[in-house]
Amino acid sequence: MATNFGLFGTYPFTLPPLPYAYNALEPFIDEETMHYHHDKHFATYIKNLNEALKPYPFLQRLPLEQILCSVRGLPPESRTAILNNGGGVYNHTLFFNGLAPASEDVHMPEGELLEAIEGFFGSFENFKEEFSKSAAEVFGSGWTVLASDQFGNLSIINIKDQETLLCEGLEPVILFDVWEHAYYLKYKNERADYIKNLWNVIRFR
């Protein structure tokens, strides 16, 4: 999943539609969860980010990625709200665009990406095992990311809450949302089952 900064737009940010039907990821992610996750949680991050940026015309002209990487230039009284909600917009945009119905032929890496995964992790199955283990170990809320640096080196990284890897020179290849709201309606406390099933709808290309 290549990062596409054109996905984000500029202030005022608006809720993008899902690139598939709400029930398209069933049985792995249910329709009710998609409505709540996209229409409630994601929409709330967008609403709160717009509210946080409303008093600052100089920030409204900047793309989201520049805002998130301008920590020192953010107004101290609004810095936390901007970073938390901006990170939520950034991460959820990548997450929802990084999913696809199980019937689509996009859930297995190929070419250079597959070669890189096999080179760094031994095999695709070993990679899935390591990634799933890391995602299961996230304490509380957060994300697990397969990230690539500018040289093509791959690493599995856990990030907390709505932090991002945006300003660290790392490109998200795939990311798993392991906040409870992403899976609790269907999987309850069984995060491992959610992680196992998410591989069926994660987009690699």
Secondary structure, 3 states (H helix, E strand, C coil): CCCCHHHCCCCCCCCCCCCCCCCCCCCCCCHHHHHHHHHHHHHHHHHHHHHHHCCCHHHHCCCHHHHHCCHHHCCCCCHHHHHHHHHHHHHHHHHHHCECCCCCCCCCCCHHHHHHHHHHHCCHHHHHHHHHHHHHCCCCCEEEEEEECCCCCEEEEEEECCCCCHHHCCEEEEEEECCHHHCHHHHCCCHHHHHHHHCCCECCC
